[in-house]
Amino acid sequence: MRHTTCPTLFAALFLLCASAGAAESDSPQDDFWRALSGLCGQAFAGRLVSFDESIDAGWLPERLVIHVRECSDHQILIPLHVGEDRSRTWVLTRLDDGIRLKHDHRLENGDEDDMTWYGGHTTDPGRSWRQVFPVDDFSRLLFLNGGLEGSVANIWYMDVRPGEHFAYGLTRAGRHLRAEFDLSETIEPPPAPWGHE
């Protein structure tokens, strides 16, 4: 009996294996970073969809805008504008062991706020569309020294679904803040955040 080979079959198997290997080389964090970087330079409007009115009342009448302002392979800066308040910038940093989220808070003159650079660090690969940042040790100490004992259990998260929405959330026992931004429509980028002109 003669055995024949099928070049087309071998080529198809090779391509299948190659594509599987490529898929395995990308982690959920790679996918998340790529999706977020794809928004660089663009601004989007949003709103609070989950909040505590007694704590977040100042945000409710204001227009919320994010601007994915600066991107590199290692860092992404996303200012959050709450009405005319340009004090907040989310700073995401790629590290060997995951992604770190920090909150850069500035006064109107550009100086750092007393309560700044708090945040968290991923503890697992997460999902391609969501990364979760449990509070880090630096932030726990900052919160304790600032009289914000409830914040020592903070967990932040970010969702990015291109063409649909970006979400920023904060959760802990008895608290869930979530802001969603419409990625289906860009808006005019806002002025630079305070301290970053």
C-alpha positions as CSV (number, residue, x, y, z in Angstrom):
1,M,0.0,0.0,0.0
2,R,1.3,3.4,-0.9
3,H,1.1,6.3,1.5
4,T,0.7,9.7,0.1
5,T,1.1,13.0,1.9
6,C,-1.2,16.0,1.5
7,P,0.8,19.3,1.5
8,T,-2.4,21.2,2.0
9,L,-3.2,19.3,5.2
10,F,0.3,19.7,6.6
11,A,0.2,23.4,5.8
12,A,-3.2,23.8,7.5
13,L,-1.9,22.0,10.6
14,F,1.2,24.1,10.7
15,L,-0.8,27.3,10.5
16,L,-3.2,26.1,13.2
17,C,-0.3,25.2,15.6
18,A,1.4,28.5,14.8
19,S,-1.7,30.5,15.5
20,A,-2.3,28.6,18.7
21,G,1.2,29.4,19.9
22,A,0.8,33.1,19.1
23,A,-2.5,33.2,21.0
24,E,-0.8,31.6,24.1
25,S,2.0,34.2,24.0
26,D,-0.5,37.0,24.6
27,S,-1.7,37.3,28.2
28,P,-5.0,38.9,29.3
29,Q,-2.9,41.8,30.5
30,D,-1.2,42.2,27.1
31,D,-4.7,42.2,25.5
32,F,-6.0,44.8,28.0
33,W,-2.9,47.0,27.5
34,R,-3.3,46.8,23.7
35,A,-7.0,47.7,23.9
36,L,-6.4,50.7,26.2
37,S,-3.4,51.9,24.1
38,G,-5.7,51.8,21.1
39,L,-7.6,54.7,22.6
40,C,-4.6,56.9,23.0
41,G,-5.1,60.5,22.2
42,Q,-8.9,60.2,22.4
43,A,-11.4,61.6,24.9
44,F,-14.8,60.3,25.9
45,A,-17.8,61.4,28.0
46,G,-19.3,59.3,30.7
47,R,-21.4,59.2,33.8
48,L,-21.7,57.5,37.2
49,V,-23.8,54.3,37.0
50,S,-23.2,53.2,40.6
51,F,-22.7,55.6,43.4
52,D,-23.4,56.6,47.0
53,E,-25.3,59.8,46.8
54,S,-24.2,60.9,50.3
55,I,-20.5,60.6,49.2
56,D,-20.6,61.2,45.5
57,A,-23.2,64.0,45.3
58,G,-20.6,66.5,44.0
59,W,-20.0,64.3,40.9
60,L,-23.6,63.8,40.0
61,P,-24.4,67.1,38.3
62,E,-21.0,67.3,36.6
63,R,-19.9,66.2,33.2
64,L,-17.3,63.4,33.4
65,V,-14.6,63.1,30.7
66,I,-11.6,60.9,30.4
67,H,-8.7,61.6,28.0
68,V,-6.3,58.7,27.2
69,R,-3.6,61.3,27.0
70,E,-0.1,59.6,27.1
71,C,0.8,56.1,26.2
72,S,4.0,54.1,26.0
73,D,4.9,50.4,26.2
74,H,5.2,50.9,30.0
75,Q,2.8,53.6,31.1
76,I,-0.6,55.1,30.2
77,L,-1.9,58.3,31.7
78,I,-5.7,58.9,31.8
79,P,-6.9,62.2,33.2
80,L,-10.4,62.2,34.6
81,H,-12.2,65.6,34.5
82,V,-15.2,66.1,36.8
83,G,-16.7,69.3,35.5
84,E,-14.0,72.0,35.7
85,D,-12.1,69.9,38.3
86,R,-8.9,68.7,36.5
87,S,-7.2,67.3,39.6
88,R,-7.2,63.6,38.8
89,T,-5.0,61.4,36.6
90,W,-5.0,57.6,36.6
91,V,-1.5,56.3,36.0
92,L,-1.1,52.7,34.8
93,T,2.3,51.1,34.7
94,R,3.4,47.8,33.3
95,L,5.7,45.9,35.6
96,D,7.3,42.4,35.4
97,D,4.7,41.1,37.8
98,G,1.6,42.8,36.5
99,I,0.0,46.3,36.2
100,R,0.0,49.0,38.8
101,L,-2.7,51.7,39.1
102,K,-1.9,54.9,40.9
103,H,-4.1,58.0,41.4
104,D,-2.2,61.3,40.8
105,H,-4.1,64.1,42.6
106,R,-3.1,67.7,42.1
107,L,-4.1,71.1,43.4
108,E,-5.1,73.8,40.9
109,N,-1.6,75.3,41.1
110,G,-0.1,71.9,40.1
111,D,1.2,70.9,43.5
112,E,0.5,67.4,44.7
113,D,-2.5,66.9,47.0
114,D,-1.8,65.5,50.4
115,M,-3.8,62.4,49.5
116,T,-2.1,61.3,46.3
117,W,-0.3,58.3,44.6
118,Y,-2.6,55.8,46.3
119,G,-3.7,52.7,44.3
120,G,-3.2,49.1,43.8
121,H,-1.5,46.3,41.9
122,T,-2.9,43.3,40.0
123,T,-2.5,40.0,41.7
124,D,-3.5,37.7,38.8
125,P,-3.6,37.8,35.0
126,G,-7.2,39.2,35.1
127,R,-9.2,39.2,31.9
128,S,-8.5,40.8,28.5
129,W,-11.3,43.3,29.2
130,R,-10.9,43.7,33.0
131,Q,-8.0,44.3,35.3
132,V,-8.4,44.5,39.1
133,F,-6.2,46.4,41.5
134,P,-6.4,45.5,45.2
135,V,-5.0,48.3,47.5
136,D,-1.3,48.2,48.0
137,D,0.7,48.6,51.3
138,F,1.7,52.2,50.5
139,S,-1.9,53.1,50.1
140,R,-3.1,51.4,53.3
141,L,-0.6,53.4,55.3
142,L,-1.5,56.6,53.5
143,F,-5.2,56.0,54.2
144,L,-4.6,55.1,57.9
145,N,-2.5,58.2,58.4
146,G,-5.2,60.3,56.6
147,G,-8.0,59.0,58.8
148,L,-9.5,57.0,55.9
149,E,-9.6,53.6,57.6
150,G,-12.5,52.3,55.4
151,S,-10.3,52.7,52.3
152,V,-7.7,50.2,53.4
153,A,-9.9,47.5,51.8
154,N,-10.3,49.3,48.5
155,I,-10.3,47.3,45.3
156,W,-10.2,49.3,42.0
157,Y,-11.0,47.9,38.6
158,M,-10.9,49.0,35.0
159,D,-12.9,47.6,32.1
160,V,-12.2,48.3,28.4
161,R,-14.4,47.1,25.6
162,P,-13.4,48.9,22.5
163,G,-16.3,50.5,20.6
164,E,-18.5,50.0,23.6
165,H,-17.4,51.4,27.0
166,F,-14.5,52.0,29.4
167,A,-15.4,51.7,33.1
168,Y,-13.5,52.7,36.3
169,G,-14.7,51.2,39.5
170,L,-14.0,51.3,43.2
171,T,-15.4,48.6,45.5
172,R,-15.2,47.6,49.2
173,A,-17.7,46.4,51.8
174,G,-20.7,48.8,51.6
175,R,-19.3,50.8,48.7
176,H,-19.4,50.6,44.9
177,L,-18.5,53.5,42.6
178,R,-18.6,52.9,38.9
179,A,-18.2,55.4,36.1
180,E,-18.8,54.3,32.5
181,F,-17.5,56.2,29.4
182,D,-19.0,55.8,25.9
183,L,-16.3,54.6,23.5
184,S,-18.6,54.6,20.5
185,E,-18.2,58.4,20.2
186,T,-15.1,60.6,20.7
187,I,-15.3,64.2,22.0
188,E,-12.9,67.1,21.9
189,P,-10.0,66.5,24.2
190,P,-10.1,68.6,27.4
191,P,-7.4,70.9,28.7
192,A,-4.4,69.3,30.4
193,P,-4.9,68.1,33.9
194,W,-3.5,70.3,36.7
195,G,0.2,69.8,37.0
196,H,0.6,68.3,33.6
197,E,0.5,71.3,31.3
